[in-house]
Amino acid sequence: MIPHHLTAAFAASALLAGSLALPSAAHAELAVGAKAPDFTTQGALAGKAMPVALHALLRKGPVVLYFYPKAFTQGCTLEAHAFAEATDEFRKAGATVLGMSNDDIDTLKKFSTAECRDKFAVAAASPAVIKAYDVDLQRDGKSTGYTKRTSYVISKSGKVTFVHSDMDYSQHVSMTLAAVKKLAK
């Protein structure tokens, strides 16, 4: 029998764990092998606004499409720095990196220079794109207005070949780079 004071602690832990739990399978990201939904949106590179279309990027080769919750937050800044540092390696493997969040274009222009270090484009994820890629960050079953931290590697043919979804940014670059290099073989 569990003492009463520990039962309350277990209940509190379970409640807290439930509020921080990852989305259920009903909210899973696109599966490997799925066709990546095409989109056209506003983006920014080196502080300048530009149109971004997935189909145009795929003509050049594979695309690393990574969603991040909010520009200029600690994890998103560190992730952008890591992708910027690895951009040359992605290019050598024939891939283009594109970051997406629901930030406005003025924020994206600043972020593309300050944190992406003018190395890769970032783009605005519309509600339709967020839904299509199933990256709506929810808490207690309601949208937070942010995207989950999810990275996709999309082959030149438009198929999802790799998915990594984890709010910890630290493995996104190394895992997507390994997936891109595997595609290049």
C-alpha positions as CSV (number, residue, x, y, z in Angstrom):
1,M,0.0,0.0,0.0
2,I,1.3,3.4,-0.9
3,P,1.3,6.0,1.9
4,H,-1.3,8.9,1.3
5,H,1.4,11.6,1.1
6,L,3.1,9.7,-1.8
7,T,-0.2,9.0,-3.6
8,A,-0.7,12.8,-3.8
9,A,2.9,13.2,-5.1
10,F,2.3,10.5,-7.8
11,A,-1.0,12.1,-8.8
12,A,0.7,15.5,-9.1
13,S,3.5,14.0,-11.2
14,A,1.1,12.2,-13.5
15,L,-0.9,15.5,-13.9
16,L,2.3,17.4,-14.8
17,A,3.5,14.7,-17.1
18,G,0.2,14.8,-18.9
19,S,0.4,18.5,-19.5
20,L,3.9,18.1,-21.0
21,A,3.2,14.9,-22.9
22,L,4.0,14.7,-26.5
23,P,1.1,14.7,-28.9
24,S,-0.7,11.4,-29.4
25,A,-0.5,9.3,-32.6
26,A,-3.5,11.3,-33.9
27,H,-1.2,14.3,-34.1
28,A,1.8,12.5,-35.6
29,E,3.9,14.2,-38.2
30,L,4.0,13.2,-41.9
31,A,5.3,9.6,-42.3
32,V,8.4,8.6,-44.1
33,G,7.3,7.8,-47.7
34,A,4.5,10.4,-47.7
35,K,4.3,13.0,-50.5
36,A,5.5,16.4,-49.0
37,P,2.7,18.9,-49.5
38,D,3.8,21.7,-51.8
39,F,3.5,25.3,-50.7
40,T,4.4,28.9,-51.8
41,T,4.9,31.5,-49.1
42,Q,6.9,34.6,-48.1
43,G,10.4,34.0,-46.9
44,A,13.6,35.8,-46.1
45,L,17.3,35.3,-46.8
46,A,20.1,37.7,-45.7
47,G,17.4,40.2,-44.5
48,K,15.6,40.4,-47.8
49,A,12.1,39.2,-48.4
50,M,11.6,36.6,-51.2
51,P,9.0,34.1,-52.4
52,V,9.6,30.5,-51.4
53,A,8.1,27.5,-53.1
54,L,8.9,23.9,-52.2
55,H,8.6,22.7,-55.8
56,A,11.2,25.2,-56.9
57,L,13.6,24.2,-54.1
58,L,13.2,20.5,-55.0
59,R,14.3,21.1,-58.6
60,K,17.8,21.8,-57.1
61,G,17.8,18.6,-55.0
62,P,16.6,17.4,-51.6
63,V,15.3,19.9,-49.0
64,V,15.7,19.9,-45.3
65,L,12.5,21.5,-44.1
66,Y,12.7,22.3,-40.4
67,F,9.9,23.8,-38.4
68,Y,10.8,25.8,-35.3
69,P,8.4,27.4,-32.7
70,K,9.4,31.0,-32.5
71,A,12.3,33.2,-33.8
72,F,14.7,34.7,-31.3
73,T,13.8,32.2,-28.5
74,Q,16.8,30.3,-27.0
75,G,16.3,26.9,-28.6
76,C,15.3,28.3,-32.0
77,T,18.3,30.6,-32.0
78,L,20.7,27.8,-31.1
79,E,19.1,25.6,-33.8
80,A,19.5,28.3,-36.4
81,H,23.1,28.8,-35.5
82,A,23.7,25.0,-35.8
83,F,22.0,24.9,-39.3
84,A,24.0,27.9,-40.4
85,E,27.3,26.3,-39.3
86,A,26.4,23.1,-41.3
87,T,25.0,24.8,-44.4
88,D,28.1,24.2,-46.5
89,E,27.9,20.4,-45.6
90,F,24.3,20.3,-46.6
91,R,25.2,22.1,-49.9
92,K,28.0,19.6,-50.6
93,A,25.4,16.8,-50.2
94,G,23.1,18.7,-52.7
95,A,20.5,19.8,-50.2
96,T,18.8,23.1,-49.4
97,V,17.9,24.1,-45.9
98,L,14.7,26.0,-45.2
99,G,13.4,26.9,-41.7
100,M,9.8,27.6,-41.1
101,S,7.8,29.2,-38.3
102,N,4.6,31.2,-38.0
103,D,6.6,34.5,-37.5
104,D,5.8,37.5,-39.6
105,I,8.0,38.5,-42.5
106,D,9.7,41.4,-40.7
107,T,10.7,39.1,-37.9
108,L,11.9,36.5,-40.4
109,K,14.0,39.1,-42.2
110,K,15.8,40.0,-39.0
111,F,16.2,36.3,-38.0
112,S,17.6,35.3,-41.3
113,T,20.5,37.7,-40.8
114,A,21.0,37.7,-37.0
115,E,20.6,34.0,-36.3
116,C,20.7,32.2,-39.6
117,R,23.8,34.3,-40.4
118,D,22.6,34.9,-44.0
119,K,23.3,31.2,-44.8
120,F,19.8,29.8,-45.4
121,A,16.2,31.0,-45.9
122,V,13.5,31.0,-43.4
123,A,9.8,31.3,-44.3
124,A,6.4,31.9,-42.9
125,A,4.3,28.8,-42.2
126,S,0.7,29.6,-42.8
127,P,-2.0,27.8,-40.9
128,A,-2.5,25.6,-44.1
129,V,1.2,24.6,-44.1
130,I,1.2,23.9,-40.4
131,K,-1.9,21.7,-40.8
132,A,-0.5,20.0,-44.0
133,Y,2.8,19.1,-42.2
134,D,1.0,18.3,-38.9
135,V,3.3,20.5,-36.9
136,D,0.7,22.5,-34.8
137,L,2.1,22.7,-31.3
138,Q,-0.8,22.0,-29.0
139,R,-1.1,22.2,-25.2
140,D,-4.2,20.6,-23.6
141,G,-5.7,19.9,-27.0
142,K,-5.5,23.6,-28.1
143,S,-3.2,25.3,-30.6
144,T,-0.5,27.4,-29.0
145,G,0.0,29.4,-32.2
146,Y,3.5,27.9,-32.6
147,T,4.9,25.0,-34.6
148,K,6.4,21.8,-33.2
149,R,10.2,21.5,-33.6
150,T,10.1,19.0,-36.5
151,S,12.6,18.4,-39.2
152,Y,11.9,16.7,-42.5
153,V,14.2,15.6,-45.3
154,I,12.4,15.6,-48.6
155,S,13.9,13.9,-51.6
156,K,14.1,15.6,-55.0
157,S,11.0,13.5,-56.0
158,G,9.0,15.2,-53.2
159,K,8.9,12.2,-50.8
160,V,9.5,12.4,-47.1
161,T,12.6,10.3,-46.4
162,F,13.3,11.3,-42.8
163,V,11.4,12.8,-39.9
164,H,12.7,14.0,-36.5
165,S,10.3,15.6,-34.1
166,D,11.8,16.7,-30.7
167,M,11.5,20.0,-28.9
168,D,15.2,19.6,-28.0
169,Y,16.9,21.2,-30.9
170,S,20.3,19.5,-30.4
171,Q,20.0,16.5,-32.7
172,H,18.1,18.0,-35.6
173,V,21.1,19.2,-37.6
174,S,23.2,16.0,-37.2
175,M,20.3,13.7,-37.9
176,T,19.1,15.6,-41.0
177,L,22.6,15.8,-42.3
178,A,23.1,12.1,-41.9
179,A,19.8,11.5,-43.8
180,V,20.8,13.8,-46.6
181,K,24.2,12.1,-47.0
182,K,22.4,8.8,-47.1
183,L,20.3,10.1,-50.0
184,A,23.4,11.2,-51.8
185,K,24.8,7.7,-51.9
